Amino acid sequence: MAKTSGRKRGRIAARLATAAVTAALVATGASAVAADNPGKSADSATTTKAPASLRSGAVSAAPSQFGLYGISRDGTQYGYGLDGRGGLGDREQLGQGFATDRDVVQVDNYGDGGKSTGIWFRGADGYLGYLNWGYSPQLVGGGWNTYNHIWSVGNLGGAAAGDLLARDGSGTLYLYLNYGNGQLTSRYKVGGGWGQYTQIAGNGDLTGDGKADIVARDGSGNLWLYKGTGNYKAPFEGRTKIGGGWNTYNTIVSTGDVDYDGKTDLIARGNDGTLWRYSGTGNASSPYKSRVQIGTGGWNTYRLLF
């Protein structure tokens, strides 16, 4: 059966503990980008030039096809590849050392409909690191504990590389553009009121317009679609309600096109530990088909899924 893409490289991703990233901060100092880019107007789109491909208005529509990763409560990392039939292959242990990470997310730096090229990971000490599969971890910056969650949700600004969203304690959402190597621009303020959402997910186009979208679940269990604009200064249109009853899930995540039909899908973990696939339709008015179970109970063993 299929294994997790990049599984051998993932063993290297097993990651020199967070202390190694902290040491990198000391060594690289000024080259690191802190969460709020101190010394600059962090919310201004003029603080840093966007990557040239953004300014050209390029759009990548090919959905990624990532495997699914899990971090167990003891910090062990596991991976599941796609089986080619809309489900997941066998589990493989990839590494250890993630016991205290608050977020770990995959990213594709090329946007060519391929596999993930690496991960961002945020430690309990507030440092954000980036690991390109097969290489040593890099420091992105410190001060990231100002955020209560970060998400990698695909290309929101028009370039090939997937970007990063971060939400602070007041519910304000920020966008960081990826230079294509895991390093990030200054942040751009998306807006407030995002504290009402308990889950946010996305990894490609849900509406058929070639722009990356996201979905967000509120505290009442309603799921909302935010269509992407391709404009990093205003990355989302107004929200559209998809449906209710999503509180039956404790985690939702998108790894791209799971069922190989060219459309971005959603994976949801039930409160009972079951795993479900919602295949994308490419239709903004009804972006997902009916759910299909792809995993029996036991998925609650993972503290993080990404």
C-alpha positions as CSV (number, residue, x, y, z in Angstrom):
1,M,0.0,0.0,0.0
2,A,1.1,3.6,-0.5
3,K,3.3,5.1,2.1
4,T,3.5,8.7,3.2
5,S,5.2,10.8,0.6
6,G,8.7,11.9,1.7
7,R,8.6,9.3,4.4
8,K,12.4,8.7,4.4
9,R,13.0,12.4,4.4
10,G,10.4,12.6,7.2
11,R,12.8,10.7,9.4
12,I,15.2,13.6,9.2
13,A,12.2,15.8,10.0
14,A,12.1,13.9,13.2
15,R,13.7,17.0,14.2
16,L,16.4,18.2,16.2
17,A,14.6,19.3,19.3
18,T,13.4,22.9,19.7
19,A,16.6,23.7,21.4
20,A,18.4,23.4,18.1
21,V,16.0,26.0,16.6
22,T,16.6,28.2,19.6
23,A,20.4,27.9,19.0
24,A,19.8,28.9,15.4
25,L,18.1,32.1,16.6
26,V,21.1,33.1,18.6
27,A,23.4,32.3,15.6
28,T,21.4,34.0,12.9
29,G,20.0,36.9,15.0
30,A,18.8,39.7,12.7
31,S,18.0,37.4,9.8
32,A,15.1,36.0,11.7
33,V,11.6,37.3,11.2
34,A,9.8,37.7,14.5
35,A,6.0,37.2,14.7
36,D,5.3,40.9,14.7
37,N,8.4,42.0,12.9
38,P,9.5,44.5,15.6
39,G,10.8,47.8,14.4
40,K,8.3,47.9,11.5
41,S,4.7,48.6,11.1
42,A,3.6,45.0,11.2
43,D,0.1,45.5,9.8
44,S,1.2,47.5,6.8
45,A,1.4,46.0,3.3
46,T,4.3,48.3,2.6
47,T,6.7,47.0,5.2
48,T,8.1,44.3,3.0
49,K,7.9,43.8,-0.8
50,A,5.8,40.8,-1.7
51,P,7.5,38.1,-3.8
52,A,7.7,39.1,-7.4
53,S,5.4,36.3,-8.5
54,L,2.7,37.8,-6.3
55,R,3.0,41.1,-8.0
56,S,2.7,39.5,-11.4
57,G,-0.7,38.1,-10.4
58,A,0.2,34.5,-11.0
59,V,-2.3,31.9,-9.8
60,S,-1.8,28.2,-9.2
61,A,-4.9,26.1,-9.4
62,A,-3.4,22.6,-9.0
63,P,-4.5,21.0,-5.7
64,S,-1.8,19.5,-3.5
65,Q,-1.8,15.8,-2.6
66,F,-0.3,15.6,0.8
67,G,-0.2,12.6,3.1
68,L,-1.7,12.9,6.5
69,Y,0.5,13.3,9.6
70,G,-0.2,12.8,13.2
71,I,1.6,13.7,16.4
72,S,0.9,11.4,19.4
73,R,0.7,12.7,22.9
74,D,4.3,11.5,23.6
75,G,5.6,13.6,20.7
76,T,6.0,10.8,18.1
77,Q,5.3,11.7,14.5
78,Y,3.5,9.2,12.2
79,G,2.6,9.5,8.5
80,Y,-0.1,8.0,6.2
81,G,0.2,8.1,2.5
82,L,-2.7,8.3,0.0
83,D,-3.8,4.8,-1.2
84,G,-5.0,6.0,-4.6
85,R,-8.6,5.1,-3.7
86,G,-9.6,8.1,-1.6
87,G,-8.2,6.7,1.6
88,L,-5.0,6.3,3.5
89,G,-2.2,3.8,3.3
90,D,-0.3,2.1,6.2
91,R,1.0,4.1,9.1
92,E,4.7,4.7,9.4
93,Q,6.6,6.1,12.3
94,L,8.7,9.0,11.2
95,G,10.3,10.6,14.2
96,Q,10.1,12.0,17.7
97,G,10.5,15.3,19.5
98,F,7.2,17.0,18.9
99,A,5.7,16.6,22.4
100,T,5.6,20.3,23.2
101,D,4.9,21.8,19.8
102,R,1.7,23.8,19.7
103,D,1.3,23.7,15.9
104,V,2.9,21.6,13.1
105,V,1.7,22.3,9.5
106,Q,2.7,21.1,6.0
107,V,3.4,23.4,3.1
108,D,4.1,23.0,-0.6
109,N,6.6,25.6,-1.8
110,Y,6.1,25.0,-5.5
111,G,2.3,24.9,-5.9
112,D,2.5,22.3,-8.7
113,G,-0.1,19.9,-7.3
114,G,2.6,17.8,-5.7
115,K,3.5,16.7,-2.2
116,S,4.5,18.8,0.7
117,T,8.0,20.2,0.7
118,G,8.3,20.8,4.4
119,I,6.7,21.8,7.7
120,W,6.5,24.8,9.9
121,F,6.5,24.0,13.6
122,R,5.8,26.3,16.6
123,G,7.4,25.4,19.9
124,A,6.1,26.1,23.3
125,D,8.9,28.6,23.7
126,G,7.4,30.8,20.9
127,Y,9.9,30.1,18.2
128,L,8.7,29.2,14.7
129,G,10.9,26.9,12.8
130,Y,10.8,25.5,9.2
131,L,12.0,22.1,8.1
132,N,12.5,21.4,4.4
133,W,12.3,17.6,4.1
134,G,15.8,16.2,4.1
135,Y,17.6,19.3,5.5
136,S,18.3,20.8,8.9
137,P,15.6,23.0,10.5
138,Q,15.7,26.7,9.9
139,L,14.6,29.5,12.2
140,V,11.8,31.7,11.1
141,G,11.6,33.8,14.2
142,G,10.5,34.3,17.8
143,G,7.5,35.7,19.6
144,W,5.0,33.5,17.9
145,N,3.2,32.8,21.2
146,T,1.3,36.0,20.5
147,Y,-0.8,33.6,18.4
148,N,-3.2,30.9,19.7
149,H,-3.1,29.0,16.4
150,I,-1.4,29.0,13.0
151,W,-2.6,27.4,9.8
152,S,-1.0,26.6,6.4
153,V,-3.9,26.8,3.9
154,G,-2.3,27.0,0.5
155,N,-1.5,29.9,-1.7
156,L,-3.6,32.9,-0.7
157,G,-1.6,35.7,-2.4
158,G,-1.1,34.6,-6.0
159,A,2.4,33.0,-5.9
160,A,3.2,29.4,-6.1
161,A,4.1,28.8,-2.5
162,G,1.6,28.1,0.3
163,D,1.2,30.8,2.9
164,L,0.6,31.0,6.6
165,L,-2.3,32.3,8.6
166,A,-2.0,33.2,12.3
167,R,-4.7,34.3,14.8
168,D,-3.9,36.2,18.0
169,G,-5.8,36.2,21.3
170,S,-8.1,39.0,20.3
171,G,-9.4,37.1,17.3
172,T,-7.4,39.1,14.8
173,L,-6.2,37.1,11.8
174,Y,-2.9,37.8,10.0
175,L,-1.4,36.5,6.7
176,Y,2.3,35.8,6.2
177,L,3.4,35.2,2.6
178,N,5.9,32.5,2.0
179,Y,9.0,33.3,-0.1
180,G,9.0,29.7,-1.4
181,N,11.7,28.5,1.1
182,G,9.7,28.6,4.4
183,Q,10.8,32.1,5.2
184,L,8.0,34.7,5.5
185,T,7.3,38.3,4.8
186,S,6.0,40.8,7.3
187,R,2.4,40.1,8.4
188,Y,-0.7,41.5,6.7
189,K,-3.8,42.1,8.8
190,V,-6.8,40.1,7.4
191,G,-9.3,41.3,10.0
192,G,-11.0,40.8,13.3
193,G,-13.7,38.5,14.7
194,W,-11.9,35.2,13.9
195,G,-11.9,34.1,17.5
196,Q,-15.4,32.8,17.0
197,Y,-14.0,29.9,15.0
198,T,-12.8,26.7,16.6
199,Q,-11.4,25.1,13.4
200,I,-10.0,26.6,10.1
201,A,-8.8,24.5,7.2
202,G,-8.0,24.8,3.5
203,N,-5.4,23.7,1.0
204,G,-6.5,24.8,-2.5
205,D,-9.5,25.8,-4.6
206,L,-12.9,24.8,-3.4
207,T,-15.0,26.9,-5.8
208,G,-13.5,26.3,-9.3
209,D,-12.1,29.8,-9.8
210,G,-8.5,28.9,-9.4
211,K,-8.0,30.7,-6.1
212,A,-7.3,29.1,-2.7
213,D,-10.2,29.1,-0.3
214,I,-10.7,28.2,3.4
215,V,-13.5,26.9,5.6
216,A,-14.1,27.8,9.2
217,R,-16.3,26.2,11.9
218,D,-17.8,28.4,14.6
219,G,-18.7,27.5,18.2
220,S,-22.2,26.5,17.2
221,G,-21.0,23.9,14.7
222,N,-21.7,25.9,11.6
223,L,-19.2,25.6,8.7
224,W,-18.5,28.7,6.6
225,L,-16.8,29.2,3.3
226,Y,-14.4,32.1,2.7
227,K,-13.7,32.4,-1.0
228,G,-10.1,33.5,-1.8
229,T,-9.5,36.6,-3.9
230,G,-5.9,36.0,-4.8
231,N,-5.1,39.4,-3.4
232,Y,-2.9,39.2,-0.3
233,K,-4.0,42.6,0.9
234,A,-7.6,41.4,1.1
235,P,-7.4,37.6,0.8
236,F,-11.1,36.6,1.4
237,E,-14.5,37.6,0.3
238,G,-17.4,37.6,2.7
239,R,-18.4,34.3,4.3
240,T,-21.0,31.9,3.0
241,K,-22.7,29.3,5.3
242,I,-22.1,25.7,4.1
243,G,-24.1,23.8,6.8
244,G,-24.5,22.9,10.4
245,G,-23.7,20.0,12.7
246,W,-19.9,20.1,12.4
247,N,-19.4,20.0,16.1
248,T,-19.5,16.2,15.7
249,Y,-15.8,16.7,14.7
250,N,-13.0,17.7,17.0
251,T,-10.5,18.4,14.1
252,I,-10.9,19.3,10.5
253,V,-7.9,19.5,8.1
254,S,-7.2,19.6,4.4
255,T,-4.3,17.8,2.8
256,G,-5.5,18.6,-0.7
257,D,-6.8,16.2,-3.3
258,V,-7.2,12.9,-1.4
259,D,-9.4,11.0,-3.9
260,Y,-7.4,12.1,-7.1
261,D,-10.3,13.8,-8.9
262,G,-8.5,17.1,-9.2
263,K,-10.5,18.9,-6.5
264,T,-9.5,19.8,-2.9
265,D,-11.0,17.7,-0.1
266,L,-11.5,17.9,3.6
267,I,-10.7,15.4,6.3
268,A,-12.6,15.4,9.6
269,R,-12.0,13.5,12.8
270,G,-15.1,12.6,14.8
271,N,-15.3,13.0,18.5
272,D,-15.4,9.2,18.6
273,G,-12.1,8.9,16.9
274,T,-13.4,8.0,13.4
275,L,-12.0,9.6,10.3
276,W,-14.0,11.0,7.4
277,R,-13.4,12.4,3.9
278,Y,-15.5,15.1,2.4
279,S,-14.6,15.2,-1.3
280,G,-14.6,18.6,-3.0
281,T,-17.1,19.4,-5.8
282,G,-15.6,22.6,-7.1
283,N,-19.0,24.2,-6.7
284,A,-19.1,27.3,-4.4
285,S,-22.8,26.7,-3.4
286,S,-22.1,23.2,-2.3
287,P,-18.4,22.6,-2.0
288,Y,-18.4,19.1,-0.5
289,K,-20.0,15.8,-1.3
290,S,-21.5,13.6,1.4
291,R,-18.9,12.2,3.8
292,V,-17.1,8.9,3.4
293,Q,-15.5,7.1,6.3
294,I,-11.8,6.4,5.7
295,G,-10.8,5.4,9.3
296,T,-12.3,3.5,12.2
297,G,-12.0,4.6,15.8
298,G,-8.6,5.3,17.3
299,W,-7.6,8.5,15.6
300,N,-8.0,10.4,18.9
301,T,-4.6,9.0,19.8
302,Y,-3.2,12.0,18.0
303,R,-2.8,15.3,19.7
304,L,-2.2,17.0,16.3
305,L,-3.3,16.1,12.8
306,F,-1.9,17.9,9.8
